Amino acid sequence: MGIASHELKTPVTSIKAYTQVLERMLTQKGDMREAAMISKMDAQLNRLTSLIADLLDVTKINSGRLQFNYTWFDFNQLIAEVVEDLQRTTQKHTLFEDMQQTGQVYADRERVSQVLVNLITNAIKYSPHTKEIIISTRKENEEVLVGVQDFGIGISKEKQERVFEQFYRVSGVKQHTFPGLGLGLYISSEIIKREGGRIWVNSAEGEGSTFYFALPVQKN
């Protein structure tokens, strides 16, 4: 799987580069309809790139080669940056920040960002008929806590324990309409565990879900 994922990355990266150049050329020529179609193609390439990245991370996790680069960083600043970037990707949802003072954290900034991106994009995907998503932070003792709350389809109690399993996708008529490999939450869970933290979910069917993770301010 790892070799296949690496081999897929190169042609997909090249196709994406050509796609972006073609979109700019069509836009400059005023061919807006064609440019819009190329833009949709580029969005699908982004999805493919994300899937390949997930497969690569799974192989690294399973072989114990997932790397971490630890540094001190402003936790709330990272949250705000991720929220700002993801807000640009959705016109339907509004991402609200409810952040308390958290200060500096010693962790892998990019990996924490990866987890947050996954939780927020999941919240967007699984709440197609609602508009609000709330991202909250707070500090308790020597941990920082993050919550990502949506008001979407929710998860039944008996299935909540399995959502962090590799390749697991919640079964059900509603959930079958959403694409994905069932890797994002597994990868997020493994990252948080390796950071010495915790990850969990509170949810009810039809009422939405809140995914939480907590990280130690400083690794022991």
GROMACS elastic network, one bead per residue, 0.5 to 0.9 nm:
[ bonds ]
;  ai    aj funct       b0    kb
    1     4     6  0.51035   500
    1     5     6  0.60447   500
    1     6     6  0.86188   500
    1    55     6  0.71748   500
    1    56     6  0.76423   500
    1    59     6  0.69537   500
    2     5     6  0.51437   500
    2     6     6  0.62577   500
    2     7     6  0.86640   500
    2    55     6  0.71534   500
    2    56     6  0.56303   500
    2    57     6  0.86885   500
    2    58     6  0.84817   500
    2    59     6  0.56904   500
    2    60     6  0.79999   500
    3     6     6  0.51795   500
    3     7     6  0.62089   500
    3     8     6  0.86440   500
    3    56     6  0.86995   500
    4     7     6  0.51059   500
    4     8     6  0.61570   500
    4     9     6  0.87575   500
    5     8     6  0.50872   500
    5     9     6  0.63160   500
    5    52     6  0.57063   500
    5    53     6  0.76955   500
    5    55     6  0.65823   500
    5    56     6  0.60629   500
    6     9     6  0.52937   500
    6    10     6  0.72733   500
    6    52     6  0.81522   500
    6    56     6  0.74923   500
    7    10     6  0.61364   500
    7    11     6  0.76873   500
    8    11     6  0.60150   500
    8    12     6  0.63024   500
    8    13     6  0.86567   500
    8    49     6  0.89275   500
    8    52     6  0.74085   500
    9    12     6  0.53148   500
    9    13     6  0.59986   500
    9    14     6  0.86790   500
    9    49     6  0.72274   500
    9    52     6  0.70283   500
    9    53     6  0.84362   500
   10    13     6  0.52199   500
   10    14     6  0.63496   500
   10    15     6  0.87542   500
   11    14     6  0.50519   500
   11    15     6  0.61122   500
   11    16     6  0.85506   500
   12    15     6  0.50714   500
   12    16     6  0.61135   500
   12    17     6  0.86347   500
   12    45     6  0.72620   500
   12    48     6  0.79876   500
   12    49     6  0.71159   500
   13    16     6  0.51389   500
   13    17     6  0.62858   500
   13    18     6  0.88205   500
   13    45     6  0.86790   500
   13    49     6  0.79583   500
   14    17     6  0.51190   500
   14    18     6  0.63264   500
   14    19     6  0.85514   500
   15    18     6  0.52071   500
   15    19     6  0.60431   500
   15    20     6  0.86861   500
   15    42     6  0.89748   500
   15    45     6  0.81997   500
   16    20     6  0.62249   500
   16    21     6  0.86918   500
   16    41     6  0.88290   500
   16    42     6  0.64171   500
   16    45     6  0.64877   500
   16    46     6  0.81831   500
   17    20     6  0.52892   500
   17    21     6  0.63593   500
   17    22     6  0.86747   500
   18    21     6  0.51348   500
   18    22     6  0.60789   500
   18    23     6  0.85858   500
   19    22     6  0.51015   500
   19    23     6  0.61351   500
   19    24     6  0.87196   500
   19    38     6  0.66136   500
   19    39     6  0.80083   500
   19    41     6  0.76651   500
   19    42     6  0.63998   500
   20    23     6  0.50928   500
   20    24     6  0.63426   500
   20    25     6  0.87075   500
   20    38     6  0.79303   500
   20    39     6  0.78584   500
   20    42     6  0.71604   500
   21    24     6  0.52505   500
   21    25     6  0.62686   500
   21    26     6  0.87403   500
   22    25     6  0.50595   500
   22    26     6  0.61551   500
   22    27     6  0.85235   500
   22    35     6  0.78474   500
   22    38     6  0.75352   500
   23    26     6  0.52295   500
   23    27     6  0.61007   500
   23    28     6  0.86163   500
   23    34     6  0.80088   500
   23    35     6  0.50191   500
   23    36     6  0.78253   500
   23    37     6  0.86677   500
   23    38     6  0.57923   500
   23    39     6  0.66490   500
   23    42     6  0.89514   500
   24    27     6  0.50753   500
   24    28     6  0.61400   500
   24    29     6  0.86424   500
   24    35     6  0.75746   500
   25    28     6  0.51862   500
   25    29     6  0.62994   500
   25    30     6  0.87281   500
   25    31     6  0.87454   500
   25    35     6  0.83152   500
   26    29     6  0.50613   500
   26    30     6  0.62252   500
   26    31     6  0.51432   500
   26    32     6  0.68554   500
   26    33     6  0.88923   500
   26    34     6  0.68032   500
   26    35     6  0.54072   500
   26    38     6  0.89430   500
   27    30     6  0.50434   500
   27    31     6  0.57218   500
   27    32     6  0.57661   500
   27    33     6  0.89971   500
   27    34     6  0.83476   500
   27    35     6  0.58050   500
   27    36     6  0.87423   500
   28    31     6  0.76347   500
   28    32     6  0.88518   500
   29    32     6  0.82791   500
   30    33     6  0.87038   500
   30    35     6  0.85177   500
   31    34     6  0.55840   500
   31    35     6  0.61418   500
   31    36     6  0.87166   500
   32    36     6  0.60083   500
   32    37     6  0.86418   500
   33    36     6  0.51436   500
   33    37     6  0.64736   500
   33    38     6  0.88444   500
   34    37     6  0.51374   500
   34    38     6  0.63600   500
   34    39     6  0.86505   500
   35    38     6  0.50655   500
   35    39     6  0.61362   500
   35    40     6  0.87521   500
   36    40     6  0.63934   500
   36    41     6  0.87049   500
   37    40     6  0.51559   500
   37    41     6  0.63612   500
   37    42     6  0.87318   500
   38    42     6  0.61826   500
   38    43     6  0.86896   500
   39    43     6  0.63463   500
   39    44     6  0.88334   500
   40    43     6  0.50280   500
   40    44     6  0.64506   500
   40    45     6  0.87274   500
   41    44     6  0.51958   500
   41    45     6  0.63384   500
   41    46     6  0.87718   500
   42    46     6  0.63060   500
   42    47     6  0.88161   500
   43    46     6  0.50281   500
   43    47     6  0.65359   500
   43    48     6  0.88335   500
   44    47     6  0.50197   500
   44    48     6  0.63197   500
   44    49     6  0.86257   500
   45    49     6  0.60373   500
   45    50     6  0.85008   500
   46    49     6  0.50189   500
   46    50     6  0.61488   500
   46    51     6  0.86561   500
   47    50     6  0.50810   500
   47    51     6  0.62654   500
   47    52     6  0.87251   500
   48    51     6  0.50945   500
   48    52     6  0.62567   500
   48    53     6  0.86215   500
   49    52     6  0.51729   500
   49    53     6  0.61987   500
   49    54     6  0.86858   500
   50    53     6  0.50481   500
   50    54     6  0.62287   500
   50    55     6  0.87570   500
   51    54     6  0.50670   500
   51    55     6  0.63509   500
   51    56     6  0.87374   500
   51   180     6  0.81102   500
   51   181     6  0.77132   500
   51   183     6  0.87004   500
   52    55     6  0.51190   500
   52    56     6  0.62775   500
   52    57     6  0.86802   500
   53    56     6  0.50798   500
   53    57     6  0.61912   500
   53    58     6  0.86738   500
   54    57     6  0.50871   500
   54    58     6  0.62103   500
   54    59     6  0.87725   500
   54   181     6  0.88672   500
   54   183     6  0.65653   500
   54   184     6  0.69387   500
   54   187     6  0.75714   500
   55    58     6  0.51397   500
   55    59     6  0.64171   500
   55    60     6  0.87495   500
   55   183     6  0.78696   500
   56    59     6  0.52716   500
   56    60     6  0.63230   500
   56    61     6  0.86918   500
   57    60     6  0.50085   500
   57    61     6  0.60736   500
   57    62     6  0.85721   500
   57    65     6  0.89134   500
   57    66     6  0.69350   500
   57   187     6  0.71339   500
   58    61     6  0.50161   500
   58    62     6  0.60795   500
   58    63     6  0.85228   500
   58    66     6  0.86547   500
   58   166     6  0.85502   500
   58   183     6  0.77290   500
   58   186     6  0.85261   500
   58   187     6  0.67551   500
   59    62     6  0.51612   500
   59    63     6  0.61284   500
   59    64     6  0.84165   500
   59    65     6  0.81738   500
   59    66     6  0.85532   500
   60    63     6  0.51900   500
   60    64     6  0.58342   500
   60    67     6  0.83348   500
   61    64     6  0.50533   500
   61    65     6  0.60789   500
   61    66     6  0.53689   500
   61   187     6  0.79303   500
   61   190     6  0.75171   500
   61   191     6  0.88011   500
   62    65     6  0.77676   500
   62    66     6  0.86104   500
   63    66     6  0.79940   500
   64    67     6  0.86073   500
   66   191     6  0.86022   500
   68   107     6  0.82483   500
   68   108     6  0.57776   500
   68   110     6  0.87080   500
   68   111     6  0.74764   500
   68   194     6  0.88946   500
   68   195     6  0.87105   500
   69   107     6  0.74860   500
   69   108     6  0.51067   500
   69   109     6  0.77843   500
   69   110     6  0.83321   500
   69   111     6  0.86808   500
   70   106     6  0.62991   500
   70   109     6  0.73027   500
   71   105     6  0.79516   500
   71   106     6  0.53300   500
   71   107     6  0.56883   500
   71   108     6  0.62519   500
   71   109     6  0.71788   500
   72    75     6  0.88840   500
   72   104     6  0.61489   500
   72   105     6  0.54229   500
   72   107     6  0.66501   500
   72   108     6  0.84550   500
   72   109     6  0.82990   500
   72   218     6  0.88103   500
   73    77     6  0.82435   500
   73    78     6  0.79382   500
   73   103     6  0.83032   500
   73   104     6  0.52608   500
   73   105     6  0.55988   500
   73   106     6  0.66606   500
   73   107     6  0.78686   500
   73   108     6  0.89499   500
   73   109     6  0.71524   500
   74    77     6  0.53729   500
   74    78     6  0.65495   500
   74   102     6  0.79851   500
   74   103     6  0.57861   500
   74   105     6  0.64694   500
   75    78     6  0.53141   500
   75    79     6  0.64867   500
   75    80     6  0.88341   500
   75   102     6  0.64552   500
   75   103     6  0.62078   500
   75   104     6  0.57840   500
   75   105     6  0.60170   500
   75   109     6  0.85967   500
   75   144     6  0.83668   500
   76    80     6  0.61166   500
   76    81     6  0.85890   500
   76    99     6  0.71113   500
   76   100     6  0.82387   500
   76   101     6  0.74986   500
   76   102     6  0.65226   500
   76   103     6  0.72500   500
   76   104     6  0.84920   500
   76   137     6  0.75084   500
   77    80     6  0.51143   500
   77    81     6  0.62158   500
   77    82     6  0.87432   500
   78    81     6  0.51425   500
   78    82     6  0.62860   500
   78    83     6  0.86197   500
   78   109     6  0.77241   500
   78   112     6  0.86972   500
   78   113     6  0.71436   500
   79    82     6  0.52991   500
   79    83     6  0.61465   500
   79    84     6  0.85874   500
   79    97     6  0.87856   500
   79    99     6  0.88997   500
   79   113     6  0.76204   500
   79   116     6  0.77249   500
   79   135     6  0.84292   500
   79   137     6  0.85741   500
   80    83     6  0.51262   500
   80    84     6  0.60626   500
   80    85     6  0.86171   500
   80    97     6  0.77700   500
   81    84     6  0.51627   500
   81    85     6  0.62302   500
   81    86     6  0.86790   500
   82    85     6  0.51568   500
   82    86     6  0.61387   500
   82    87     6  0.84881   500
   82   113     6  0.68558   500
   82   116     6  0.74645   500
   82   117     6  0.68141   500
   83    86     6  0.52106   500
   83    87     6  0.59504   500
   83    88     6  0.88014   500
   83    95     6  0.68416   500
   83    96     6  0.84735   500
   83    97     6  0.80546   500
   83   116     6  0.88131   500
   83   117     6  0.82730   500
   83   120     6  0.82535   500
   83   135     6  0.82419   500
   84    87     6  0.52214   500
   84    88     6  0.68061   500
   84    95     6  0.84859   500
   85    88     6  0.56068   500
   85    89     6  0.72607   500
   86    89     6  0.51705   500
   86    90     6  0.70419   500
   86    95     6  0.84151   500
   86   117     6  0.76248   500
   86   120     6  0.79540   500
   86   121     6  0.78428   500
   87    90     6  0.56234   500
   87    91     6  0.75526   500
   87    93     6  0.77400   500
   87    94     6  0.69710   500
   87    95     6  0.64152   500
   88    91     6  0.73135   500
   90    93     6  0.59216   500
   90    94     6  0.79400   500
   90   124     6  0.81761   500
   91    94     6  0.76244   500
   92   124     6  0.89703   500
   92   128     6  0.85394   500
   92   130     6  0.83855   500
   92   131     6  0.60909   500
   92   132     6  0.88333   500
   93   124     6  0.70153   500
   93   127     6  0.89458   500
   93   128     6  0.87027   500
   93   130     6  0.74198   500
   93   132     6  0.56570   500
   93   133     6  0.70327   500
   94   131     6  0.59970   500
   94   132     6  0.51540   500
   94   133     6  0.62910   500
   94   134     6  0.84771   500
   95   120     6  0.87878   500
   95   131     6  0.85790   500
   95   132     6  0.62330   500
   95   134     6  0.59174   500
   95   135     6  0.71044   500
   96   132     6  0.72164   500
   96   133     6  0.61076   500
   96   135     6  0.60893   500
   96   136     6  0.83614   500
   97   133     6  0.87440   500
   97   134     6  0.60228   500
   97   135     6  0.50494   500
   97   136     6  0.59625   500
   97   137     6  0.84119   500
   98   134     6  0.69764   500
   98   135     6  0.60206   500
   98   137     6  0.66020   500
   98   138     6  0.88618   500
   99   102     6  0.82145   500
   99   135     6  0.75958   500
   99   136     6  0.51113   500
   99   138     6  0.64376   500
   99   146     6  0.89117   500
  100   136     6  0.76994   500
  100   137     6  0.57098   500
  100   139     6  0.74098   500
  101   137     6  0.78195   500
  101   138     6  0.63552   500
  101   139     6  0.69455   500
  102   105     6  0.81630   500
  102   137     6  0.73188   500
  102   138     6  0.58829   500
  102   139     6  0.52358   500
  102   140     6  0.88635   500
  102   143     6  0.88108   500
  102   144     6  0.63604   500
  102   145     6  0.87066   500
  102   217     6  0.89146   500
  103   139     6  0.84564   500
  103   144     6  0.88692   500
  103   217     6  0.87204   500
  104   217     6  0.71842   500
  104   218     6  0.89745   500
  105   143     6  0.89597   500
  105   144     6  0.80699   500
  105   215     6  0.83728   500
  105   216     6  0.76326   500
  105   218     6  0.62670   500
  106   109     6  0.84453   500
  106   216     6  0.79950   500
  106   217     6  0.59389   500
  106   218     6  0.50462   500
  106   219     6  0.67581   500
  107   110     6  0.89472   500
  107   111     6  0.83479   500
  107   112     6  0.76157   500
  107   195     6  0.68425   500
  107   215     6  0.83521   500
  107   216     6  0.85393   500
  107   217     6  0.79871   500
  107   218     6  0.74873   500
  107   219     6  0.76110   500
  108   111     6  0.54072   500
  108   112     6  0.62111   500
  108   113     6  0.85963   500
  108   195     6  0.79577   500
  109   112     6  0.52767   500
  109   113     6  0.61470   500
  109   114     6  0.86441   500
  110   114     6  0.61203   500
  110   115     6  0.87883   500
  111   115     6  0.63894   500
  111   116     6  0.87187   500
  111   188     6  0.85292   500
  111   191     6  0.68808   500
  111   192     6  0.86444   500
  112   115     6  0.51823   500
  112   116     6  0.63178   500
  112   117     6  0.86582   500
  112   188     6  0.85576   500
  112   191     6  0.78042   500
  112   192     6  0.78208   500
  112   195     6  0.89878   500
  113   116     6  0.51017   500
  113   117     6  0.60663   500
  113   118     6  0.85580   500
  114   117     6  0.51930   500
  114   118     6  0.62455   500
  114   119     6  0.87772   500
  114   188     6  0.75300   500
  114   191     6  0.89972   500
  115   118     6  0.51654   500
  115   119     6  0.63032   500
  115   120     6  0.87322   500
  115   184     6  0.82461   500
  115   185     6  0.81568   500
  115   187     6  0.79807   500
  115   189     6  0.82067   500
  115   191     6  0.75818   500
  115   192     6  0.80007   500
  116   119     6  0.51661   500
  116   120     6  0.61529   500
  116   121     6  0.84857   500
  116   146     6  0.87170   500
  116   148     6  0.83725   500
  116   188     6  0.83999   500
  117   120     6  0.53074   500
  117   121     6  0.59827   500
  117   122     6  0.83790   500
  118   121     6  0.52987   500
  118   122     6  0.60192   500
  118   123     6  0.85424   500
  118   184     6  0.62343   500
  118   185     6  0.73156   500
  118   188     6  0.74231   500
  119   122     6  0.51418   500
  119   123     6  0.61777   500
  119   124     6  0.87487   500
  119   148     6  0.66888   500
  119   184     6  0.83404   500
  119   185     6  0.76979   500
  119   188     6  0.83737   500
  119   211     6  0.70722   500
  119   212     6  0.89461   500
  120   124     6  0.62573   500
  120   125     6  0.86016   500
  120   133     6  0.79968   500
  120   135     6  0.82444   500
  120   148     6  0.65432   500
  120   149     6  0.85598   500
  120   150     6  0.87785   500
  121   124     6  0.50115   500
  121   125     6  0.60886   500
  121   126     6  0.85869   500
  122   126     6  0.59882   500
  122   127     6  0.84451   500
  122   184     6  0.86837   500
  123   126     6  0.53675   500
  123   127     6  0.61132   500
  123   133     6  0.70937   500
  123   148     6  0.74254   500
  123   149     6  0.71911   500
  123   150     6  0.55221   500
  123   151     6  0.83282   500
  123   152     6  0.76069   500
  123   208     6  0.87976   500
  123   209     6  0.79335   500
  123   210     6  0.86212   500
  123   211     6  0.89000   500
  124   127     6  0.55092   500
  124   128     6  0.68115   500
  124   130     6  0.89333   500
  124   131     6  0.86337   500
  124   132     6  0.88780   500
  124   133     6  0.75687   500
  124   150     6  0.76370   500
  124   152     6  0.85291   500
  125   128     6  0.62091   500
  125   152     6  0.87669   500
  125   178     6  0.74461   500
  126   129     6  0.87626   500
  126   150     6  0.81013   500
  126   151     6  0.86563   500
  126   152     6  0.56552   500
  126   153     6  0.62200   500
  126   154     6  0.78564   500
  126   175     6  0.80744   500
  126   178     6  0.76705   500
  126   208     6  0.84868   500
  127   130     6  0.55891   500
  127   131     6  0.77036   500
  127   132     6  0.87441   500
  127   133     6  0.88136   500
  127   150     6  0.65453   500
  127   151     6  0.61434   500
  127   153     6  0.61889   500
  127   154     6  0.85132   500
  127   208     6  0.75580   500
  128   131     6  0.78236   500
  128   152     6  0.68754   500
  128   153     6  0.85529   500
  129   151     6  0.86806   500
  129   152     6  0.69980   500
  129   153     6  0.88991   500
  130   133     6  0.86267   500
  130   150     6  0.82046   500
  130   151     6  0.63679   500
  130   152     6  0.64555   500
  131   150     6  0.87358   500
  131   151     6  0.82400   500
  132   149     6  0.85791   500
  132   150     6  0.67239   500
  132   151     6  0.72363   500
  133   148     6  0.70669   500
  133   149     6  0.56164   500
  133   151     6  0.73393   500
  134   147     6  0.77292   500
  134   148     6  0.58066   500
  134   149     6  0.50882   500
  134   150     6  0.67564   500
  134   210     6  0.89854   500
  135   146     6  0.71645   500
  135   147     6  0.56433   500
  135   149     6  0.64806   500
  136   145     6  0.80486   500
  136   146     6  0.55990   500
  136   147     6  0.50539   500
  136   148     6  0.66228   500
  136   149     6  0.83062   500
  137   144     6  0.70858   500
  137   145     6  0.54942   500
  137   147     6  0.64848   500
  138   143     6  0.85629   500
  138   144     6  0.58340   500
  138   145     6  0.53841   500
  138   146     6  0.68750   500
  139   142     6  0.72371   500
  139   143     6  0.57578   500
  139   145     6  0.60734   500
  139   217     6  0.88900   500
  140   143     6  0.53629   500
  140   144     6  0.62780   500
  140   145     6  0.73974   500
  141   144     6  0.82420   500
  142   215     6  0.85007   500
  142   216     6  0.58316   500
  142   217     6  0.55690   500
  142   218     6  0.77642   500
  143   197     6  0.85127   500
  143   214     6  0.62016   500
  143   215     6  0.53539   500
  143   217     6  0.53034   500
  143   218     6  0.84180   500
  144   213     6  0.83914   500
  144   214     6  0.55202   500
  144   215     6  0.54382   500
  144   216     6  0.64660   500
  144   217     6  0.64372   500
  145   212     6  0.70177   500
  145   213     6  0.58281   500
  145   215     6  0.66706   500
  146   211     6  0.81512   500
  146   212     6  0.54585   500
  146   213     6  0.54408   500
  146   214     6  0.63589   500
  146   215     6  0.87748   500
  147   210     6  0.62717   500
  147   211     6  0.56363   500
  147   213     6  0.68124   500
  147   214     6  0.89689   500
  148   209     6  0.80764   500
  148   210     6  0.53299   500
  148   211     6  0.52518   500
  148   212     6  0.64666   500
  149   208     6  0.74074   500
  149   209     6  0.57901   500
  149   211     6  0.65385   500
  149   212     6  0.86704   500
  150   153     6  0.88333   500
  150   154     6  0.84461   500
  150   207     6  0.84902   500
  150   208     6  0.53027   500
  150   209     6  0.55012   500
  150   210     6  0.63134   500
  150   211     6  0.88482   500
  151   154     6  0.74982   500
  151   206     6  0.79279   500
  151   207     6  0.56462   500
  151   209     6  0.65375   500
  151   210     6  0.86445   500
  152   205     6  0.85070   500
  152   206     6  0.65105   500
  152   207     6  0.62029   500
  152   209     6  0.70564   500
  153   174     6  0.77596   500
  153   175     6  0.82634   500
  153   204     6  0.82294   500
  153   205     6  0.59046   500
  153   207     6  0.63518   500
  153   208     6  0.54073   500
  153   209     6  0.78881   500
  154   203     6  0.56011   500
  154   204     6  0.51650   500
  154   206     6  0.52858   500
  154   207     6  0.56651   500
  154   209     6  0.51718   500
  154   210     6  0.89063   500
  155   158     6  0.83959   500
  155   159     6  0.66121   500
  155   160     6  0.62667   500
  155   163     6  0.89993   500
  155   170     6  0.76346   500
  155   202     6  0.85441   500
  155   203     6  0.55723   500
  155   204     6  0.54988   500
  155   206     6  0.79181   500
  155   207     6  0.87161   500
  155   208     6  0.74767   500
  155   209     6  0.69875   500
  156   159     6  0.55304   500
  156   160     6  0.64516   500
  156   170     6  0.89861   500
  156   203     6  0.70257   500
  156   204     6  0.56582   500
  156   205     6  0.52339   500
  156   206     6  0.89742   500
  157   160     6  0.54479   500
  157   161     6  0.79579   500
  157   202     6  0.86008   500
  157   203     6  0.71920   500
  157   204     6  0.67840   500
  157   205     6  0.81491   500
  158   161     6  0.69339   500
  158   162     6  0.83004   500
  159   162     6  0.55400   500
  159   163     6  0.67404   500
  159   170     6  0.68889   500
  159   171     6  0.87322   500
  160   163     6  0.56033   500
  160   164     6  0.83117   500
  160   170     6  0.86280   500
  160   200     6  0.86419   500
  160   201     6  0.69145   500
  160   202     6  0.78807   500
  160   203     6  0.76363   500
  161   164     6  0.71089   500
  161   165     6  0.83862   500
  161   200     6  0.84170   500
  161   201     6  0.83897   500
  162   165     6  0.54214   500
  162   166     6  0.89111   500
  162   168     6  0.69422   500
  162   169     6  0.85286   500
  162   170     6  0.81995   500
  163   166     6  0.83632   500
  163   167     6  0.89949   500
  163   168     6  0.61484   500
  163   169     6  0.67658   500
  163   170     6  0.68605   500
  163   182     6  0.82377   500
  163   185     6  0.68584   500
  163   186     6  0.76345   500
  163   201     6  0.89015   500
  164   167     6  0.87124   500
  164   168     6  0.72915   500
  164   182     6  0.85702   500
  164   183     6  0.82749   500
  164   184     6  0.83986   500
  164   185     6  0.51248   500
  164   187     6  0.81334   500
  164   188     6  0.81285   500
  164   189     6  0.62959   500
  164   190     6  0.88199   500
  164   200     6  0.86524   500
  165   168     6  0.54097   500
  165   169     6  0.86057   500
  165   182     6  0.80675   500
  165   183     6  0.79807   500
  165   185     6  0.75737   500
  165   186     6  0.53839   500
  165   189     6  0.86666   500
  166   169     6  0.88779   500
  166   182     6  0.66003   500
  166   183     6  0.57602   500
  166   184     6  0.86517   500
  166   185     6  0.80612   500
  166   186     6  0.52370   500
  166   187     6  0.79671   500
  167   181     6  0.59462   500
  167   183     6  0.53285   500
  167   184     6  0.87888   500
  167   186     6  0.76697   500
  168   171     6  0.88836   500
  168   181     6  0.79184   500
  168   182     6  0.50540   500
  168   183     6  0.74462   500
  168   186     6  0.83625   500
  169   175     6  0.80794   500
  169   176     6  0.86719   500
  169   180     6  0.82063   500
  169   181     6  0.75496   500
  169   182     6  0.51578   500
  169   183     6  0.87067   500
  170   175     6  0.64882   500
  170   176     6  0.82290   500
  170   182     6  0.86539   500
  171   174     6  0.83056   500
  171   175     6  0.61886   500
  171   176     6  0.67721   500
  172   175     6  0.53314   500
  172   176     6  0.61821   500
  173   176     6  0.54539   500
  173   177     6  0.72876   500
  174   177     6  0.58606   500
  174   178     6  0.78543   500
  175   178     6  0.56646   500
  175   179     6  0.87109   500
  176   179     6  0.75748   500
  179   182     6  0.89534   500
  180   183     6  0.77745   500
  180   184     6  0.85341   500
  181   184     6  0.78612   500
  182   185     6  0.70766   500
  182   186     6  0.74557   500
  183   186     6  0.51881   500
  183   187     6  0.60597   500
  183   188     6  0.85187   500
  184   187     6  0.52585   500
  184   188     6  0.61106   500
  184   189     6  0.85551   500
  185   189     6  0.59402   500
  185   190     6  0.85416   500
  186   189     6  0.50948   500
  186   190     6  0.62620   500
  186   191     6  0.86731   500
  187   190     6  0.51596   500
  187   191     6  0.61794   500
  187   192     6  0.86787   500
  188   191     6  0.51508   500
  188   192     6  0.62346   500
  188   193     6  0.86058   500
  188   199     6  0.84148   500
  189   192     6  0.52481   500
  189   193     6  0.61331   500
  189   194     6  0.86336   500
  189   198     6  0.79140   500
  189   199     6  0.62719   500
  189   200     6  0.86486   500
  189   213     6  0.88118   500
  190   193     6  0.50731   500
  190   194     6  0.61381   500
  190   195     6  0.85506   500
  191   194     6  0.52068   500
  191   195     6  0.62242   500
  191   196     6  0.88183   500
  191   197     6  0.86972   500
  192   196     6  0.64400   500
  192   197     6  0.51395   500
  192   198     6  0.61747   500
  192   199     6  0.67773   500
  192   213     6  0.74110   500
  192   214     6  0.79385   500
  192   215     6  0.73113   500
  193   196     6  0.51052   500
  193   197     6  0.52448   500
  193   198     6  0.62614   500
  193   199     6  0.79147   500
  194   197     6  0.72915   500
  195   198     6  0.87593   500
  195   215     6  0.69681   500
  195   216     6  0.79688   500
  195   219     6  0.76230   500
  196   214     6  0.89059   500
  196   215     6  0.66652   500
  196   216     6  0.67888   500
  196   219     6  0.71108   500
  196   220     6  0.85254   500
  197   213     6  0.71572   500
  197   214     6  0.53779   500
  197   216     6  0.62716   500
  198   212     6  0.81570   500
  198   213     6  0.54417   500
  198   214     6  0.51763   500
  198   215     6  0.67599   500
  199   211     6  0.75057   500
  199   212     6  0.56145   500
  199   214     6  0.64704   500
  199   215     6  0.89901   500
  200   210     6  0.86181   500
  200   211     6  0.59804   500
  200   212     6  0.54002   500
  200   213     6  0.64250   500
  201   209     6  0.69481   500
  201   210     6  0.57079   500
  201   212     6  0.59875   500
  201   213     6  0.86923   500
  202   208     6  0.87915   500
  202   209     6  0.58465   500
  202   210     6  0.53217   500
  202   211     6  0.65389   500
  202   212     6  0.81662   500
  203   206     6  0.89377   500
  203   207     6  0.72545   500
  203   208     6  0.59509   500
  203   210     6  0.62410   500
  203   211     6  0.83637   500
  204   207     6  0.54202   500
  204   208     6  0.61637   500
  204   209     6  0.67160   500
  205   208     6  0.66646   500
  205   209     6  0.83827   500
  215   218     6  0.83967   500
  215   219     6  0.88658   500
  216   219     6  0.61981   500
  216   220     6  0.84606   500
